[in-house]
Every structure is written in structure tokens, then in C-alpha cells.
Amino acid sequence: MATSPRILLVDDEPDLLDLMELTLVKMGLETDRAVSVAEAQARLQQTHYDLCLTDMRLTDGEGLDVIACASALALPVPVAVITAYGNAGNAVAALKAGAFDYLAKPVALDQLRTLVKSALTIPESAQADDPTRELIGQSSVMQDIRARIAKLARTQAPVHIAGESGSGKELAARLIHRLGNRSGKSFVAVNCGAIPETLMESEFFGYRKGAFTGADADRDGFFQAANGGTLFLDEVADLPLSMQVKLLRVLQEKKVRKVGATTEEPIDVRIVSATHQDLSALVETGRFRQDLYYRLNVIDLVMPSLRDRAKDIPEMARFLLDKLGGADVELDRDAEKALCAYAFPGNVRELENTLERALALCEGRHINAADLNLVPALPAAGAAPGSKYPLQDYLDQMERTAILEALEQTRYNKTAAARLLGVTFRSLRYRLERLGIE
């Protein structure tokens, strides 16, 4: 007969222990108590627990000591911490130390129940068909990335993913979701730079019928759509300051208010954010709020550029060719060398576009270097990597990088990209053709 999950409650306030124990027993769970770090550590060593709830401040130490003990066990125990109201620093420190999640005092019973239900569904190990295998490459940097993603999936801490455009930030976010306890719920991806500022509040938080002209019925926003799951904020650096303030409040209170509503509703959402920009630099220039930065960047993940793992390019190219329907097509040796020598400012996305074009241009079942139409196809003989000579190759590379970044920022709207670059649409179209950018 299966036994009920067992929870260890660690706090030096008897009233709070009674309240939590009563709530968990009503959920059909078994509980044990500890009133100090030493007692909690002893119990963790003697008994297997499915979850530990600990206060951050105890008579003989801190909750961080309990987290360290639980994490060091042969079968690690997920830990959630209880922090004083408004003490975000303690919560962030606990999440960085490996805590699963946190609750603020006074403890809201509905949030306690939600946290416990979420924690008890954490998978103990990854499945045999490890989804992180979707991150192609056997370089040491990619092995580290896969291991870090698997670790991040076991916590509820907000994750910020940095990296150049096309380096796989959204894929990493989806893998964190799929490997975690929220995999059965929604993954909602939002491009923060694609939403008009006037519509942001209603899109993120939803609205009530009659809240504004055209609001003919109640509508949920992104937070409600992702409730119980993960909300991925792509290009979060593009959020205007006014929206950053509102997002910060939602992350602190874990509640949202629909446009036109008079009450707030609780939400249970894990936040994963990403941007190709340097958030810390934006904080220094005042374009991004420092308090929101610390809320989002509890744990960071940096996706490497393709040129930083050039040894993975042949394997990645083979994977992409199969994906594009070219399973019977091969890259010849010169084509493979050309790909490995190219800088790929657009990273994996550019590699995929290059191979798709090559598939259309190649004759037979072999892709040669000319089919790739790389600009420049290969570095000049004797030129060091990153060299400014020959000058035309260097200028072409700079121009190509600028155009690709503009296209990324405008989601490949060529009219908007031309406006951003300060050139006419006709000029941009000519440059795209000359540089071989599809």
C-alpha cells in the first residue's frame, strides 16, 4: 500500500507550525516538525521526506543551512522557504542556494496548498529520452548547458536567459518547462517587443467586459493563460518602464488585476525571461529597472554563440538538413569547412536559413561551398580570425550583422527594418540580395 507523502516543517513559531500542519493533514499528507536547524538536519538524515518547508530565521542558524543539508542528501529533498513579508533579499538568496520556491509571512493557505501540490509533482529523474538532447552538440560548453538546464528545471526560481539572436534561448526556455514539474501545464511565449505599448496591460493581465471601447467580453491575459505553467518573456528588455513597474508588482504579489476590474486574482506562474541585450548595462543607463532586473535574474543561463562552439556545426548541420527534408543530401568537405570557418552572426537560425537555401540551389545529393553562398564564404588566406582585411569582406560582415540585428528586432518586417537602419526599402532590398540574406 502506497504511503502518503511526508513533509518536514521547520519553524520556531508553534502557532505557524500548527496552522501548516493542520492544512497539510487535511490534504492527506503526513508531517514532522523541527524547531531548529540542528533538529531539521538530524531528521533529514534519518527520514526520507518529499518536501521540506523551513523558516529563513531560526534560533541556531538560517534556512540556508537546511537547504544545504537537503541538497547534499543522496536523494535530494526539495525545500521551500518562508520569509518575512517584504524581504525579497532573503527569498532571492534562498532561490540561488537551491530552494524550490518561497512563501512570505503571513502565510496564505491557498498559496501554501498550491506550492505543496506543485512540489510533490517534481520528477525525480529525467526521462530516458532526455529532451535536452534537442540541444545539438557534444562540445564541453553544450554539455554544461544541458546539465544546467536539467538543474534549473527542478526549481521554481525565475531564470533569465542571455545570448545572441538565434542562439536557442526559446528552445532552452521550453526545455526548462518540459523537464520541470509544470510540464503538464501551459508554456506561453510572449515577444515583449512585438506588443504596442497601449495594449500591453490588457494583453498581459486581461480585461473585463466594457473596460474600454471594443471590450465586448471578459478576456484573460498572458498570466492567466500560463497559470500553473510557465510564462516566457522574450526580449524582455523591450518592455517600457511603465510596464516594468506593473510587472514587478505582479511578481512580488503573485496577483494580477484585469483592466477594468476592482479585485486582484492570484496566479501561479513561473517566469523565464530572455533578451539578446545586456540587461545590466540597460540598468546602468536607466532603461531597465534595477529591482525588476534582480527579480528576473535570480538565476542566469547564457546560451553560447555558434562561433563559440564551431566544432558542433557539422552535427548541427546534419540535424538541420534532416529537419528540412534533406535526409539524403550530404555536405561535401569544402562546404563543411566553409560552415565551420564562417562567423554566423545570426547563429543557429542563420545556419538553418543557409542550409535551406543551399538545398534549393544544389544539384543532386551533394551541397558544395558555392551552394552555401556565404558572404564571405571563407576568411582570406593568411587573415587572422576577426581581421579587418580584406577591407570589403570586413565591411560586408559588419553590414550583414547590422541588417540581421535589425530584422531580428522587427521580427523580419523589412519595411520596419529599413526604417530602423535609416535606409530606404529599395536600398535594403538591394543589400539583402547582394549579401545573400533571405
VEXVOTOR-343473 format. One line per field, with one value per residue (C-alpha): residue number from 1; residue in one letter; chain; z, x negated, y. Coordinates in Angstrom, 2 decimals, padded with zeros to 5 digits, m for minus. Layout:
k = (NUM,...)
r = (A,...)
c = (A,...)
c3 = (Z,...)
c1 = (X,...)
c2 = (Y,...)
This chain:
k = (1,2,3,4,5,6,7,8,9,10,11,12,13,14,15,16,17,18,19,20,21,22,23,24,25,26,27,28,29,30,31,32,33,34,35,36,37,38,39,40,41,42,43,44,45,46,47,48,49,50,51,52,53,54,55,56,57,58,59,60,61,62,63,64,65,66,67,68,69,70,71,72,73,74,75,76,77,78,79,80,81,82,83,84,85,86,87,88,89,90,91,92,93,94,95,96,97,98,99,100,101,102,103,104,105,106,107,108,109,110,111,112,113,114,115,116,117,118,119,120,121,122,123,124,125,126,127,128,129,130,131,132,133,134,135,136,137,138,139,140,141,142,143,144,145,146,147,148,149,150,151,152,153,154,155,156,157,158,159,160,161,162,163,164,165,166,167,168,169,170,171,172,173,174,175,176,177,178,179,180,181,182,183,184,185,186,187,188,189,190,191,192,193,194,195,196,197,198,199,200,201,202,203,204,205,206,207,208,209,210,211,212,213,214,215,216,217,218,219,220,221,222,223,224,225,226,227,228,229,230,231,232,233,234,235,236,237,238,239,240,241,242,243,244,245,246,247,248,249,250,251,252,253,254,255,256,257,258,259,260,261,262,263,264,265,266,267,268,269,270,271,272,273,274,275,276,277,278,279,280,281,282,283,284,285,286,287,288,289,290,291,292,293,294,295,296,297,298,299,300,301,302,303,304,305,306,307,308,309,310,311,312,313,314,315,316,317,318,319,320,321,322,323,324,325,326,327,328,329,330,331,332,333,334,335,336,337,338,339,340,341,342,343,344,345,346,347,348,349,350,351,352,353,354,355,356,357,358,359,360,361,362,363,364,365,366,367,368,369,370,371,372,373,374,375,376,377,378,379,380,381,382,383,384,385,386,387,388,389,390,391,392,393,394,395,396,397,398,399,400,401,402,403,404,405,406,407,408,409,410,411,412,413,414,415,416,417,418,419,420,421,422,423,424,425,426,427,428,429,430,431,432,433,434,435,436,437,438)
r = (M,A,T,S,P,R,I,L,L,V,D,D,E,P,D,L,L,D,L,M,E,L,T,L,V,K,M,G,L,E,T,D,R,A,V,S,V,A,E,A,Q,A,R,L,Q,Q,T,H,Y,D,L,C,L,T,D,M,R,L,T,D,G,E,G,L,D,V,I,A,C,A,S,A,L,A,L,P,V,P,V,A,V,I,T,A,Y,G,N,A,G,N,A,V,A,A,L,K,A,G,A,F,D,Y,L,A,K,P,V,A,L,D,Q,L,R,T,L,V,K,S,A,L,T,I,P,E,S,A,Q,A,D,D,P,T,R,E,L,I,G,Q,S,S,V,M,Q,D,I,R,A,R,I,A,K,L,A,R,T,Q,A,P,V,H,I,A,G,E,S,G,S,G,K,E,L,A,A,R,L,I,H,R,L,G,N,R,S,G,K,S,F,V,A,V,N,C,G,A,I,P,E,T,L,M,E,S,E,F,F,G,Y,R,K,G,A,F,T,G,A,D,A,D,R,D,G,F,F,Q,A,A,N,G,G,T,L,F,L,D,E,V,A,D,L,P,L,S,M,Q,V,K,L,L,R,V,L,Q,E,K,K,V,R,K,V,G,A,T,T,E,E,P,I,D,V,R,I,V,S,A,T,H,Q,D,L,S,A,L,V,E,T,G,R,F,R,Q,D,L,Y,Y,R,L,N,V,I,D,L,V,M,P,S,L,R,D,R,A,K,D,I,P,E,M,A,R,F,L,L,D,K,L,G,G,A,D,V,E,L,D,R,D,A,E,K,A,L,C,A,Y,A,F,P,G,N,V,R,E,L,E,N,T,L,E,R,A,L,A,L,C,E,G,R,H,I,N,A,A,D,L,N,L,V,P,A,L,P,A,A,G,A,A,P,G,S,K,Y,P,L,Q,D,Y,L,D,Q,M,E,R,T,A,I,L,E,A,L,E,Q,T,R,Y,N,K,T,A,A,A,R,L,L,G,V,T,F,R,S,L,R,Y,R,L,E,R,L,G,I,E)
c = (A,A,A,A,A,A,A,A,A,A,A,A,A,A,A,A,A,A,A,A,A,A,A,A,A,A,A,A,A,A,A,A,A,A,A,A,A,A,A,A,A,A,A,A,A,A,A,A,A,A,A,A,A,A,A,A,A,A,A,A,A,A,A,A,A,A,A,A,A,A,A,A,A,A,A,A,A,A,A,A,A,A,A,A,A,A,A,A,A,A,A,A,A,A,A,A,A,A,A,A,A,A,A,A,A,A,A,A,A,A,A,A,A,A,A,A,A,A,A,A,A,A,A,A,A,A,A,A,A,A,A,A,A,A,A,A,A,A,A,A,A,A,A,A,A,A,A,A,A,A,A,A,A,A,A,A,A,A,A,A,A,A,A,A,A,A,A,A,A,A,A,A,A,A,A,A,A,A,A,A,A,A,A,A,A,A,A,A,A,A,A,A,A,A,A,A,A,A,A,A,A,A,A,A,A,A,A,A,A,A,A,A,A,A,A,A,A,A,A,A,A,A,A,A,A,A,A,A,A,A,A,A,A,A,A,A,A,A,A,A,A,A,A,A,A,A,A,A,A,A,A,A,A,A,A,A,A,A,A,A,A,A,A,A,A,A,A,A,A,A,A,A,A,A,A,A,A,A,A,A,A,A,A,A,A,A,A,A,A,A,A,A,A,A,A,A,A,A,A,A,A,A,A,A,A,A,A,A,A,A,A,A,A,A,A,A,A,A,A,A,A,A,A,A,A,A,A,A,A,A,A,A,A,A,A,A,A,A,A,A,A,A,A,A,A,A,A,A,A,A,A,A,A,A,A,A,A,A,A,A,A,A,A,A,A,A,A,A,A,A,A,A,A,A,A,A,A,A,A,A,A,A,A,A,A,A,A,A,A,A,A,A,A,A,A,A,A,A,A,A,A,A,A,A,A,A,A,A,A,A,A,A,A,A,A,A,A,A,A,A,A,A,A,A,A,A,A,A,A,A,A,A,A,A,A,A,A,A)
c3 = (000.00,m001.03,001.80,001.83,001.03,004.14,004.74,007.21,008.76,010.27,012.31,015.84,015.98,017.38,016.05,012.48,012.76,013.96,011.08,008.40,009.89,010.02,006.39,005.13,007.11,005.50,002.15,003.16,003.84,006.77,008.62,011.05,012.96,013.77,015.67,014.88,012.15,014.11,014.63,010.95,009.77,012.06,010.78,007.13,007.73,009.42,007.38,003.71,003.07,m000.11,000.79,003.48,004.47,006.54,008.02,006.96,010.51,013.21,016.70,015.80,012.16,008.86,006.40,004.01,006.28,005.93,002.13,002.05,004.09,002.00,m001.26,m000.13,000.52,m001.78,m002.79,m002.55,m000.92,m002.44,000.06,000.15,002.48,004.50,004.55,006.39,004.42,002.02,002.49,m001.15,m000.49,001.64,m000.96,m003.77,m001.65,m000.91,m004.58,m005.61,m002.91,m004.47,m002.82,m004.82,m004.04,m001.21,000.81,002.52,006.01,006.92,005.11,002.81,002.98,m000.67,m001.71,000.70,m000.85,m004.39,m003.55,m001.94,m004.83,m007.26,m005.30,m004.97,m008.75,m009.32,m011.42,m009.55,m012.67,m016.31,m018.75,m020.82,m023.91,m022.40,m024.06,m023.62,m026.49,m028.69,m027.92,m030.53,m029.91,m027.91,m027.13,m023.45,m023.41,m024.70,m022.22,m019.45,m020.85,m020.90,m017.32,m016.15,m017.84,m016.14,m012.80,m013.40,m014.21,m010.60,m009.09,m009.38,m009.34,m012.13,m014.87,m017.24,m020.48,m022.23,m025.62,m029.16,m031.51,m032.94,m030.24,m028.94,m025.97,m026.53,m027.02,m023.66,m022.02,m023.41,m022.18,m018.66,m018.74,m020.17,m017.68,m014.66,m012.60,m014.70,m017.91,m017.90,m017.91,m020.48,m021.81,m023.03,m025.06,m025.38,m027.57,m025.46,m028.36,m030.64,m028.47,m028.83,m025.55,m025.42,m025.46,m023.07,m019.85,m021.38,m023.19,m020.08,m017.44,m019.40,m019.17,m018.09,m020.44,m021.00,m019.71,m022.94,m026.41,m028.12,m024.88,m025.67,m023.29,m020.45,m021.66,m019.91,m020.40,m020.74,m016.99,m016.73,m019.84,m018.24,m014.79,m013.33,m016.09,m017.45,m018.93,m021.25,m021.67,m024.81,m025.47,m022.00,m022.40,m024.83,m022.07,m021.47,m017.95,m017.21,m017.86,m015.90,m012.76,m013.21,m013.94,m010.80,m008.65,m010.14,m009.42,m005.83,m005.01,m007.28,m008.17,m011.24,m011.74,m015.07,m016.78,m015.53,m012.53,m008.89,m007.38,m007.89,m008.65,m007.58,m010.23,m010.06,m012.89,m013.31,m015.14,m017.65,m019.48,m022.27,m024.32,m026.66,m024.99,m021.89,m019.12,m016.56,m018.98,m019.50,m015.72,m015.53,m018.21,m016.55,m019.35,m017.18,m013.54,m011.16,m008.84,m011.74,m013.00,m009.67,m009.69,m013.17,m012.97,m009.88,m011.90,m015.28,m018.26,m021.08,m024.43,m026.43,m029.95,m032.76,m033.46,m029.85,m030.49,m034.10,m033.55,m033.18,m036.60,m038.65,m036.27,m036.16,m039.96,m040.30,m037.84,m039.67,m043.09,m041.84,m040.38,m043.70,m045.67,m046.90,m045.20,m048.37,m049.02,m047.91,m047.33,m049.17,m047.34,m048.67,m047.69,m044.18,m043.86,m045.09,m042.47,m039.66,m040.75,m041.01,m038.05,m038.21,m036.67,m036.86,m035.09,m035.47,m037.15,m039.83,m040.26,m040.86,m043.42,m045.16,m045.43,m046.61,m049.41,m050.26,m050.53,m053.16,m055.11,m055.01,m057.81,m056.93,m053.42,m052.54,m051.24,m052.12,m050.78,m053.64,m052.85,m049.35,m050.76,m047.62,m047.56,m047.19,m047.86,m046.26,m044.50,m046.81,m046.89,m044.15,m042.45,m038.74,m037.33,m036.82,m039.16,m040.84,m044.06,m046.86,m046.14,m048.32,m046.54,m043.19,m044.29,m045.74,m042.45,m040.42,m042.78,m042.66,m038.84,m038.63,m041.09,m039.35,m035.97,m037.41,m038.95,m035.62,m033.71,m036.18,m036.49,m040.16,m041.12,m043.89,m044.02,m040.28,m040.52,m043.27,m041.09,m038.13,m040.27,m041.75,m045.37,m047.98,m048.52,m052.04,m050.63,m048.03,m050.68,m052.78,m049.78,m048.90,m052.43,m052.53,m049.19,m049.88,m046.93,m047.43)
c1 = (000.00,m001.46,m002.31,m001.30,m003.96,m005.78,m006.61,m009.13,m008.04,m010.83,m009.92,m010.32,m006.78,m004.38,m001.29,m002.58,m003.59,m000.08,001.51,m000.66,m000.34,003.46,003.59,001.32,003.02,006.33,004.60,003.87,000.17,m002.00,m004.11,m007.03,m008.22,m011.56,m012.17,m015.86,m018.45,m020.14,m016.88,m015.92,m019.29,m019.01,m015.53,m016.61,m019.45,m017.18,m013.95,m013.09,m010.90,m009.14,m009.33,m010.76,m009.23,m011.60,m011.65,m014.63,m015.36,m015.82,m017.30,m020.52,m021.01,m019.30,m017.11,m020.07,m021.71,m018.64,m018.73,m022.40,m021.71,m018.68,m020.59,m023.56,m021.49,m021.84,m018.23,m017.92,m014.78,m013.10,m012.99,m010.67,m011.48,m009.26,m010.46,m009.41,m006.96,m008.71,m012.14,m012.86,m016.58,m016.13,m013.86,m016.35,m019.24,m017.25,m016.36,m020.00,m021.00,m018.68,m015.29,m012.33,m010.12,m009.25,m006.29,m006.02,m004.65,m001.86,m001.49,001.55,003.05,004.11,000.52,m000.75,001.52,000.52,m003.18,m002.91,m000.91,m003.47,m006.45,m005.09,m004.91,m008.63,m010.04,m012.81,m014.87,m014.88,m013.20,m015.30,m014.57,m016.15,m014.59,m017.87,m019.21,m017.39,m020.31,m022.66,m026.41,m028.99,m031.27,m032.01,m030.01,m026.88,m027.28,m027.40,m024.30,m022.31,m023.32,m022.42,m019.00,m018.22,m019.16,m017.14,m014.06,m013.99,m013.46,m010.80,m013.31,m012.97,m015.54,m016.98,m018.47,m021.04,m022.60,m022.75,m019.79,m019.32,m021.35,m018.44,m017.09,m013.45,m014.42,m016.22,m013.17,m010.89,m013.23,m013.28,m009.47,m009.27,m011.75,m010.09,m007.02,m004.94,m005.33,m001.66,m000.57,m000.83,m004.02,m003.15,m005.80,m005.45,m007.57,m007.67,m008.93,m006.02,m003.19,m002.15,m002.67,001.01,002.12,m000.45,001.57,004.66,002.55,000.58,003.33,006.57,009.63,013.26,016.17,016.73,013.29,012.69,014.15,014.15,014.03,017.18,016.44,014.11,010.71,007.77,004.26,000.92,000.60,003.98,003.21,m000.04,001.47,m000.10,m002.71,m005.49,m005.40,m008.35,m009.09,m011.21,m013.10,m012.11,m014.48,m011.96,m009.35,m008.67,m009.39,m005.68,m005.08,m008.17,m006.61,m003.40,m005.28,m007.37,m004.23,m002.78,m006.00,m006.05,m002.37,m001.68,001.64,002.96,005.75,007.55,008.11,011.47,011.58,011.74,010.19,007.00,006.82,003.97,001.73,m000.81,m003.28,m006.96,m008.78,m011.55,m012.86,m015.34,m016.97,m019.92,m020.70,m022.87,m020.32,m022.91,m024.09,m020.49,m020.09,m023.13,m021.71,m018.28,m016.46,m015.63,m014.54,m017.14,m014.56,m012.92,m016.35,m017.09,m013.65,m014.12,m017.82,m017.73,m019.49,m021.06,m021.73,m023.98,m023.47,m026.72,m027.02,m027.56,m031.06,m031.99,m031.23,m032.30,m033.10,m029.33,m028.50,m028.81,m026.48,m024.08,m024.10,m023.26,m020.38,m019.01,m019.28,m017.22,m014.69,m014.48,m013.77,m017.31,m017.96,m019.60,m021.69,m025.33,m027.68,m030.97,m034.26,m034.69,m031.13,m031.68,m034.95,m033.22,m030.48,m033.00,m035.04,m032.06,m031.22,m027.40,m026.25,m022.70,m023.76,m021.66,m018.81,m021.18,m022.69,m019.23,m018.40,m021.74,m021.11,m017.53,m018.79,m021.58,m019.07,m017.18,m020.35,m022.32,m022.30,m021.94,m022.58,m025.65,m025.95,m029.20,m030.70,m029.26,m025.73,m026.05,m026.51,m028.26,m029.48,m032.39,m032.41,m035.83,m038.31,m041.01,m044.22,m046.55,m043.92,m043.52,m040.04,m038.29,m040.76,m039.75,m041.43,m040.48,m038.50,m035.50,m035.00,m035.14,m032.65,m030.31,m030.40,m029.59,m026.75,m025.37,m025.42,m023.62,m020.93,m020.32,m020.01,m017.50,m015.48,m015.51,m014.30,m011.45,m010.57,m011.64,m009.38,m011.57,m009.81,m010.32,m013.91,m014.70,m013.28,m015.37,m018.54,m017.84,m017.75,m015.02,m013.15,m014.62,m018.14,m017.55,m016.22,m019.34,m021.61,m019.73,m020.23,m023.91,m024.68,m022.59,m020.24,m016.89)
c2 = (000.00,003.37,005.73,009.39,011.97,013.17,016.84,018.27,021.59,023.70,026.79,028.11,029.55,026.91,028.69,028.70,025.04,024.18,026.10,024.49,021.02,021.25,022.43,019.65,016.90,017.94,017.39,013.79,014.37,013.28,015.82,016.01,019.07,020.65,023.88,024.41,023.90,021.12,019.21,019.66,018.37,015.34,014.49,014.89,012.45,009.87,010.02,010.42,013.47,014.51,018.21,020.47,023.82,025.94,029.42,031.55,032.72,030.09,030.23,028.42,029.36,030.10,028.25,028.28,025.69,023.46,023.89,022.87,019.74,018.71,019.27,017.16,014.03,011.02,011.67,015.48,016.87,019.95,022.83,025.84,028.73,031.05,034.66,037.79,039.93,042.27,040.70,039.95,039.65,036.53,034.95,035.59,034.23,031.07,030.51,030.93,028.43,025.83,026.38,025.16,028.18,030.57,031.85,035.23,035.72,035.85,032.53,032.44,028.96,028.92,029.69,027.03,024.40,025.44,025.27,021.84,020.38,021.77,020.45,016.94,016.53,017.19,014.33,012.50,011.98,012.86,010.51,008.12,010.19,013.28,016.36,018.28,016.17,018.68,020.99,019.59,019.41,017.49,020.43,020.97,024.19,022.42,019.58,022.20,023.91,020.67,019.86,023.36,023.24,019.92,021.51,024.68,022.59,021.32,024.77,027.46,030.33,032.89,032.27,034.86,033.53,035.71,035.20,036.49,036.34,032.87,031.10,028.99,030.99,030.00,026.34,026.45,028.01,025.31,022.60,024.08,023.92,020.38,018.93,020.54,019.85,022.28,020.29,019.30,022.94,025.72,027.25,030.75,032.60,036.38,038.64,041.79,043.87,043.00,044.36,048.04,049.90,050.95,047.30,045.83,045.96,044.33,041.71,040.73,040.96,040.61,042.86,042.99,043.49,047.21,048.22,050.15,050.53,047.15,045.11,043.13,040.25,039.28,038.16,036.51,037.82,036.05,035.50,033.76,031.69,030.50,029.88,026.75,026.74,028.93,032.43,033.11,036.81,037.01,040.26,041.48,044.45,045.96,046.45,050.18,051.47,051.90,048.20,047.21,048.72,046.73,043.50,043.95,044.24,041.04,039.14,040.41,039.88,036.87,038.50,040.29,042.80,042.78,046.11,047.37,045.01,046.11,042.98,041.03,037.33,035.01,033.48,030.67,031.24,030.55,033.33,032.69,035.75,036.32,039.04,039.49,042.81,043.35,043.91,045.03,047.74,048.86,049.11,051.38,053.69,053.80,051.97,048.95,048.95,047.59,045.98,044.15,043.06,041.37,039.71,038.26,037.45,035.21,032.51,033.19,030.96,032.17,030.49,030.34,031.73,029.25,030.60,029.78,026.11,025.72,022.03,021.43,022.91,019.66,017.79,020.74,020.99,017.28,017.65,020.70,019.07,016.12,018.57,020.44,017.27,016.71,013.38,012.01,015.15,015.39,018.30,017.88,018.51,022.06,023.00,021.67,023.60,026.77,026.42,025.86,028.90,031.27,033.57,033.11,036.41,035.02,031.80,028.64,030.50,031.77,028.30,026.88,029.58,028.97,025.23,025.72,027.97,025.51,022.66,024.64,025.53,022.28,019.77,016.12,014.93,016.99,020.55,022.29,025.53,027.60,026.38,027.87,031.39,032.60,036.21,035.98,032.23,031.77,034.07,035.37,033.34,034.45,036.61,036.10,035.43,038.78,040.54,043.80,042.75,042.41,045.58,044.69,041.36,043.14,045.82,043.19,041.31,044.44,045.36,041.83,041.83,045.19,044.11,040.79,042.51,045.00,042.17,040.31,043.36,043.94,040.25,040.27,043.17,044.58,047.95,048.45,047.18,049.69,052.48,051.29,051.20,054.62,053.43,053.17,049.93,049.70,050.13,047.42,045.04,045.60,044.97,041.77,040.45,041.46,039.81,036.72,037.23,035.53)
